[in-house]
């Protein structure tokens, strides 16, 4: 697998700035919040070995990386948008809300330090601040990859906690994504308050049940 580089960070450091890498997890699931993380590393950092696109790492690998990333980062911010916000605004706007919350926490920690914001994917005007975008950033940029690892591990832990309160949907394994097991459970048990009724599969079941 490709190793995310420090090229973008080094460009920022050369201009006496730092780079804030931003990534999100949870746009596609049928249940649970969307979570974003923003991460800043100091110049001349010691790279944490094993940081990759979070999608290619196992839970155990991500879990082992978390304390090492926290120890080496200059600042970390995590933000989420709730089910209510997803259903009220739509998933794109809710994702931007989660990113804004994560960025606000990082900027508060950085104070007056100048920073470049780099977001995974395409430009995202709804985030509401000046930024750059990098397609496949979680595979190409170290800070974005680190943000993705943090966001995914935090969200997966949250879904694991919700799974204990709502057994049968397999959230401890599928994290709320539309697996065959999850769809079958929604049909059999009905949706919970943590399901996204603005998403077609859940909305249709809700209509069929008269909800």
C-alpha positions as CSV (number, residue, x, y, z in Angstrom):
1,X,0.0,0.0,0.0
2,X,1.2,3.6,-0.7
3,X,2.9,5.4,2.2
4,X,1.4,8.9,2.8
5,X,4.1,11.5,2.4
6,X,5.1,14.6,4.2
7,X,5.3,16.7,1.0
8,X,2.4,19.0,1.8
9,X,3.5,19.4,5.4
10,X,7.0,20.3,4.4
11,X,5.7,22.9,2.0
12,X,3.8,24.5,4.8
13,X,6.7,24.4,7.2
14,X,8.9,26.0,4.6
15,X,6.5,28.9,4.6
16,X,6.6,29.2,8.4
17,X,3.1,27.6,8.7
18,X,1.7,24.3,9.8
19,X,-0.7,22.0,8.0
20,X,-4.0,20.9,9.3
21,X,-5.0,17.6,7.8
22,X,-8.8,16.9,7.9
23,X,-10.7,13.7,7.2
24,X,-14.1,12.3,7.9
25,X,-15.7,8.9,8.5
26,X,-19.3,7.9,8.3
27,X,-20.9,9.6,5.3
28,X,-22.3,6.3,4.0
29,X,-23.8,4.3,6.9
30,X,-27.5,3.9,7.6
31,X,-27.0,4.7,11.3
32,X,-24.7,6.7,13.6
33,X,-23.1,10.1,13.4
34,X,-20.6,11.4,10.9
35,X,-17.2,12.1,12.6
36,X,-14.3,14.3,11.5
37,X,-10.8,14.7,12.8
38,X,-8.3,17.5,12.2
39,X,-4.6,16.9,13.0
40,X,-1.5,19.1,13.1
41,X,2.1,17.9,13.4
42,X,5.1,20.0,14.4
43,X,8.0,20.5,12.0
44,X,10.7,17.9,12.2
45,X,8.3,15.3,13.6
46,X,9.2,11.7,14.0
47,X,6.9,9.9,11.7
48,X,4.8,7.1,13.3
49,X,5.3,4.0,11.3
50,X,2.2,2.2,10.0
51,X,0.1,5.3,9.3
52,X,-2.0,4.5,6.2
53,X,-5.4,5.1,4.8
54,X,-7.6,4.0,7.7
55,X,-9.7,1.8,5.3
56,X,-6.7,-0.6,4.8
57,X,-5.9,-0.9,8.5
58,X,-7.4,-3.4,11.0
59,X,-9.0,-2.3,14.2
60,X,-6.0,-3.6,16.1
61,X,-3.6,-1.6,13.9
62,X,-5.6,1.6,14.3
63,X,-5.9,1.1,18.0
64,X,-2.2,0.8,18.4
65,X,-1.6,4.0,16.4
66,X,-3.9,6.2,18.4
67,X,-1.6,6.8,21.5
68,X,1.4,7.3,19.3
69,X,-0.4,9.9,17.1
70,X,-1.6,11.7,20.2
71,X,2.0,11.8,21.6
72,X,3.5,13.2,18.4
73,X,0.7,15.6,17.2
74,X,0.9,19.3,17.9
75,X,-2.9,19.5,18.1
76,X,-5.9,17.2,17.5
77,X,-9.5,18.1,17.1
78,X,-12.5,15.8,16.7
79,X,-16.0,16.9,15.7
80,X,-19.3,15.1,15.0
81,X,-22.7,15.8,13.5
82,X,-25.6,14.0,15.0
83,X,-28.3,11.9,13.4
84,X,-30.7,14.8,13.9
85,X,-28.4,17.1,12.0
86,X,-27.9,14.6,9.2
87,X,-31.6,14.2,8.8
88,X,-32.4,17.9,9.1
89,X,-29.7,19.3,6.8
90,X,-28.4,16.3,4.6
91,X,-25.2,14.3,4.9
92,X,-23.0,16.8,3.0
93,X,-23.9,19.7,5.2
94,X,-23.6,17.5,8.3
95,X,-20.2,16.4,7.2
96,X,-19.2,20.1,6.9
97,X,-20.5,20.8,10.4
98,X,-18.4,17.9,11.8
99,X,-15.3,19.3,10.0
100,X,-15.9,22.8,11.3
101,X,-16.2,21.5,14.9
102,X,-12.9,19.6,14.5
103,X,-11.2,22.6,13.0
104,X,-12.4,24.9,15.7
105,X,-10.8,22.8,18.4
106,X,-7.5,22.6,16.5
107,X,-7.4,26.4,15.8
108,X,-8.1,27.1,19.5
109,X,-5.1,25.0,20.4
110,X,-2.9,26.6,17.8
111,X,-3.7,30.2,18.8
112,X,-2.2,32.7,16.4
113,X,-0.1,30.1,14.6
114,X,-0.6,30.3,10.8
115,X,-2.0,27.2,9.2
116,X,-3.0,25.7,5.9
117,X,-6.1,23.5,5.9
118,X,-6.0,20.4,3.7
119,X,-9.1,18.3,3.3
120,X,-9.4,14.8,1.8
121,X,-11.3,14.7,-1.5
122,X,-12.6,17.6,-3.5
123,X,-13.1,21.2,-2.4
124,X,-15.8,21.5,0.2
125,X,-17.2,25.1,0.3
126,X,-19.7,24.2,3.0
127,X,-16.8,23.9,5.5
128,X,-16.8,27.7,5.5
129,X,-13.1,28.4,5.6
130,X,-10.3,28.8,3.1
131,X,-8.8,25.3,2.4
132,X,-7.1,23.1,-0.2
133,X,-8.4,19.7,-1.2
134,X,-6.5,16.5,-2.1
135,X,-8.1,13.6,-3.9
136,X,-7.1,10.3,-2.2
137,X,-5.6,12.5,0.5
138,X,-5.8,9.7,3.1
139,X,-3.4,7.7,1.0
140,X,-1.2,10.6,-0.1
141,X,-0.8,13.0,2.9
142,X,0.4,11.9,6.3
143,X,-1.7,14.4,8.3
144,X,-4.9,13.5,6.5
145,X,-4.1,9.7,6.9
146,X,-3.6,10.3,10.7
147,X,-6.9,12.3,10.8
148,X,-8.7,9.4,9.1
149,X,-7.3,6.8,11.5
150,X,-8.5,8.9,14.5
151,X,-11.9,9.6,13.1
152,X,-12.5,6.0,12.1
153,X,-11.4,4.5,15.4
154,X,-13.4,7.0,17.4
155,X,-16.5,6.4,15.3
156,X,-16.1,2.6,15.4
157,X,-15.8,2.7,19.2
158,X,-19.0,4.8,19.4
159,X,-20.9,2.4,17.2
160,X,-19.6,-0.5,19.4
161,X,-21.0,1.2,22.5
162,X,-24.4,1.8,20.7
163,X,-24.4,-1.9,19.7
164,X,-24.5,-3.0,23.3
165,X,-27.6,-0.8,23.8
166,X,-29.2,-1.9,20.5
167,X,-28.2,-5.5,19.9
168,X,-29.1,-7.3,16.7
169,X,-28.0,-4.8,14.1
170,X,-24.4,-5.9,14.2
171,X,-23.0,-2.3,14.7
172,X,-20.0,-3.7,16.5
173,X,-19.0,-5.3,13.2
174,X,-20.6,-3.2,10.4
175,X,-20.4,0.3,12.2
176,X,-23.8,1.1,10.8
177,X,-23.0,0.5,7.1
178,X,-25.6,-1.1,4.9
179,X,-24.5,-4.7,5.1
180,X,-26.9,-7.5,4.4
181,X,-27.0,-8.3,8.1
182,X,-27.8,-4.7,9.0
183,X,-30.6,-4.4,6.4
184,X,-32.2,-7.7,7.5
185,X,-32.1,-6.5,11.1
186,X,-33.8,-3.2,10.2
187,X,-36.5,-5.2,8.4
188,X,-37.0,-7.6,11.3
189,X,-36.5,-5.2,14.3
190,X,-37.4,-1.8,12.8
191,X,-35.2,1.3,12.8
192,X,-33.9,2.9,16.0
193,X,-33.5,6.5,16.9
194,X,-29.9,6.2,15.7
195,X,-30.9,5.4,12.2
196,X,-30.8,8.0,9.4
197,X,-34.4,8.4,8.2
198,X,-33.3,10.7,5.4
199,X,-31.4,7.7,3.8
200,X,-33.6,5.9,1.4
201,X,-33.3,2.3,2.8
202,X,-34.3,3.5,6.3
203,X,-37.0,5.9,5.0
204,X,-38.7,3.2,3.0
205,X,-38.8,0.8,6.0
206,X,-40.2,3.6,8.1
207,X,-42.9,4.2,5.6
208,X,-43.7,0.5,5.4
209,X,-44.0,0.4,9.2
210,X,-46.1,3.6,9.3
211,X,-43.4,5.6,11.2
